[in-house]
Amino acid sequence: MTHVETLPAALEVDVIGGLEQALKCLQERDAALLEAQANERSITARLGCHLQAVFPDWDVDCEFNCWRGPLQSRGHIVVSTTSATTEAPTIFPDLLIHRRGSGETLAVIEVLKSDAQSARHRERRKLQHCLKRLGCPHAAMIEIGVGKSRGRHHLEMLATPLHGEQGL
């Protein structure tokens, strides 16, 4: 069961509906990953596949390096990581629904597993920063239920920045 925290604006309904549909597919088709509490990157990649099916006219990318130049990464806290790290903090959004090469972005998404509560504040800050930088209309924080919480997802839509509040 998915829980949506905010009341959607009319323009968000299609995005929220698409996110809910992809989460339902994740629950149905990838239950073994959720039950096993697989790595967040594995779960996010599968969610991205389901989102691509829901948004066929858009590109859906995981950990997409969307910054247009090296100076745009300023202001981020970059934490060293290795391939063995199961919760690798990055400066890139977990999922991006966009049109590659056009600068057009529909949504930026951060994913958290239900067993990784300590990362919530950091991920929210990253999402808010990405939202401002990309100037996209939608941002979502999705907590995916894993292990005993499998099947319980929490979808939170963040407020978009006002027009003219682009970047830092």
HUTA-V762054 format. One record per pair of residues at least 4 apart in sequence whose ideal C-beta (glycine too) atoms are under 7 Angstrom apart, sorted by the first residue. I is the first residue (numbers start at 0). J is the second residue. Records with the same first field share a line. If there is no record, write none. Layout:
I: J + J
This chain:
0: 150 + 151
1: 19 + 22 + 152 + 154
2: 153 + 154
3: 15 + 154
4: 153 + 155
5: 155 + 156
7: 11 + 12 + 15 + 156
10: 136
11: 15 + 137 + 156
12: 16
13: 17
14: 18 + 105 + 106 + 137
15: 19 + 156
16: 20
17: 21 + 50 + 53 + 54
18: 22 + 139 + 154
19: 23 + 154
20: 24 + 53
21: 25 + 46 + 49 + 50 + 53
22: 26 + 152
23: 27
24: 28 + 49
25: 29 + 45 + 46 + 49
26: 30 + 150
29: 33 + 45
30: 34 + 149
31: 35
32: 37 + 41 + 42 + 45
33: 42 + 143 + 144 + 145 + 149
34: 146 + 149
36: 112 + 114 + 145 + 146
37: 41 + 42
38: 85
39: 43 + 86 + 110 + 112 + 115
40: 44
41: 45
42: 46 + 110 + 112 + 143
43: 47 + 61 + 93 + 94 + 110
44: 48 + 61
45: 49
46: 50 + 94 + 110
47: 51 + 59 + 61 + 94
49: 53
50: 54 + 59 + 94 + 96
51: 59
54: 59 + 96
57: 96 + 97 + 98 + 105
58: 97 + 98 + 99
59: 94 + 96
60: 95
61: 93 + 94
62: 89 + 91 + 93
63: 91 + 92 + 95
64: 91
65: 91 + 95 + 133
66: 71 + 72
67: 71
71: 132
72: 90
74: 167
75: 90
77: 90
78: 88
80: 84 + 87 + 88
86: 115 + 118
88: 121
92: 107 + 108 + 109 + 129
93: 108 + 109 + 110
94: 108 + 110
95: 104 + 107
96: 105 + 106
97: 103 + 104 + 105
98: 103
104: 133 + 135
105: 135 + 136 + 137
106: 135 + 137 + 138 + 139
107: 126 + 129 + 130 + 133 + 135 + 138
108: 139 + 141
109: 122 + 125 + 126 + 140
110: 141 + 143
111: 115 + 118 + 119 + 122 + 140 + 142
112: 143 + 145
113: 142 + 143 + 144 + 145 + 148
114: 145 + 146
118: 122
119: 123
120: 124
121: 125
122: 126 + 140
123: 127 + 140
124: 128
125: 129
126: 130 + 138 + 140 + 157
127: 131 + 157
128: 132
129: 133
130: 135 + 138 + 157 + 159 + 160
131: 160 + 164 + 165 + 166 + 167
132: 166
134: 165
136: 159
137: 156 + 159
138: 156 + 157 + 159
139: 154 + 155 + 156
140: 155 + 157
141: 152 + 154
142: 152 + 153
143: 152
144: 148 + 149 + 150 + 151 + 152
145: 149
160: 164
